[in-house]
Amino acid sequence: MIWVTDYKGSLTYICQQWHDLTGQETAEALGAGWMHALHADDRASVVEGFMEASQRQVDFMSRYRVQRADGSNIWVLSAASPSFTPLTHEFVGFLGLLSRYEDEVQGLTAKVEIGTFKPGRATAEFAAQSKFDIAANHLIAARAVTVEFGSEVAEAIDNALYALAQALRRDRSEKGSRDLHH
């Protein structure tokens, strides 16, 4: 699943799978509404970590529980890369992905790692469903695995992530407020 925020950390795009998973309508999830789908015990630490990453404008990874539409909980892994304008390098928000946390480990706790990006493998209900989802998944994963190659590679991927985030927003606005996800 992919998601996009603005520079303030407000969710501006969420794919259809979020609704399918949580039952939350898109309009309800946008802004800070997505936080209501987090398990109550995980919410504070996840929100605090997300806000810190937003303030520092760096990539992050988090593990937490989300409440499904049927009331059960599922562990997820969320990771995001910051997006900057190509010319002025102004922070415009995050392009992130959400995948099921596959490890069945007892005693897990919510966790946020700032400056760390470890993309998960999207399967089943989390698998990409649109061309934008597929492109975002590949770009975000490429950004994570090429960090060691330096700023030249990262800058090229950041520019592509920025363009993709703009395309997602443009596609959403063209479809109108009645359809804010793919």
N, C-alpha and C positions, 0 to 999 in steps of 0.2 A: 504494500500500500504506500502511496506517496502522499506527501502533504507539503504545503508551502506557508510560510509566515511572512509578515512584513517586517520592517526594521524595528518595530516596537515589540515584536514577539507575538503579535495577534495572528491567529490562524486565518489565512485568506483563501485556502483551497484544501479540500480533502476529497479523496476519491470515493467512489460508490461503496467500496468494500467496508469503509468505516461504518456506514449506515447498516450494511448487512450484518456486520459483527456486533455492533452496540445497540442498534435500534434507534440511535440518535439521528434526527433529521439533520441535513447539512446546515441549515440556518441555525439550528441549536448548537452545533459543534463549532461553528466559526467564532472568531474572537477568542475568548477564553472558555467557551462552552465545552470544549473537548475534555477539560479537566474534570468535569462531572462524571465522565465515564471511567475514570481511574478508581481503583480500589481505595477506599477511604484511608487505609493504613499507609498507602504509598503516595498519596496525593501531595502532601507537604514537601517531601524530599525531592520528588520529581519536578514539581513546580519551582522549587528553590534552585535546583540544578539547571533547569531550563532557563530561568531568569539570569543566572550567572553566565551561562554560555551566551545569552543574548547581549548582556552588558559587555562581555569580553570579545564578542564577535568571533568565536572560535567553534570548531566542530565539537560534537559531543555524542555520547552514546549513553542510553539509559535502559534499564531493565525494570519492568513493573507489571502489575496486574491491571487488566481492563475487564470491566464487567460486560458480559455478553448480553444480548437482548433477552435471553432466557433467564438471566439472573446469575448464571455461573460465571466463574472468573477464568481468565486465560493469561498466562505469562507472555509478555511481548518484549521484543528488543526494538528500540527506536534509535535511529542514528541520523545525524544531519550534518551537512556542510553549509558554511555561511556563503552567501551570494553577495557579490560586490559589483557595482557598475563598472563596465570595462574601462572607461576613460578616467573617471574621477576616483575610482575605488571606494565609493561610498557604500556602506553596508545597507543592503536592501532587504535582508531577511535570511531565512533558512529554506533549503530544499531538503526534505528528509524522507526517510522510508521507515516503515513499520513492518516487522515480520514476527512470526510466532517464535517464541523461545523454545527451542527443541529439547533442551536438556531437561530430563525429568529428575530433578534433584530435590530432596526433602530439605526444608529449612531455608529456602531461598528468601532473600530480602530485596526490596527495591534498591536500586543502585544507579548512580549517575556518575559518569566519568567525563570530565571536561577536558577538551584537547585530545580526545581519543575517539576514533571512529572505527567501528568494526561492523560492517554491514552483515546482516543475517541473510539466510537463504530463504527466499519467498516461496512458499508451497501452499497448496490447497486454497483456502479462502483468501490467503494473502498474495497469491500470484498476480502478476501484472495482467490487467484486463484491457488496457488501451495502448495506443502507440506512444502516448506521453508517459504512461507508467513504465513501459519497457525502456524507453530512452532515459528516463530519470534513474531507474534502477542501475542501468549500465554506467551512466555518468557518475553517479554517487559512489558506486563500487570502484570505478577507475580512480576517482579522487582519493579514496582511502588507500588503495594499494600503490599509488605512485607518489605519495608524499615524500618518500626517500629520494626521489629523483630531482628534487629541488623546485625552485619557484617557477622555472620556465614551463614545466609540465603542469604544475598546479594552476598557473595563471591561465593556460589554455583551457583546462577543464573548468575552471571557475567561470570563464567567459561563456562556455557552452552551457553550464548550469544556469547562469544568469539568463541567457537567451531562452532556455527551456522554461524557466519560471515565468518569463514574460509571455511566452506562448500559451502556457497554462492559464494565466490571468486573462489574456486576450480571448482565448477560446471560451472561457467561462463567461466573460462579459458579452460576447457575441451571442451566446445561448440565452442570455438574460437571467434574471434572478430566479426563475422557476427551476433551473437546472444548474446547480452550482458544483456538480461533480460529474465525473465520466461514468 
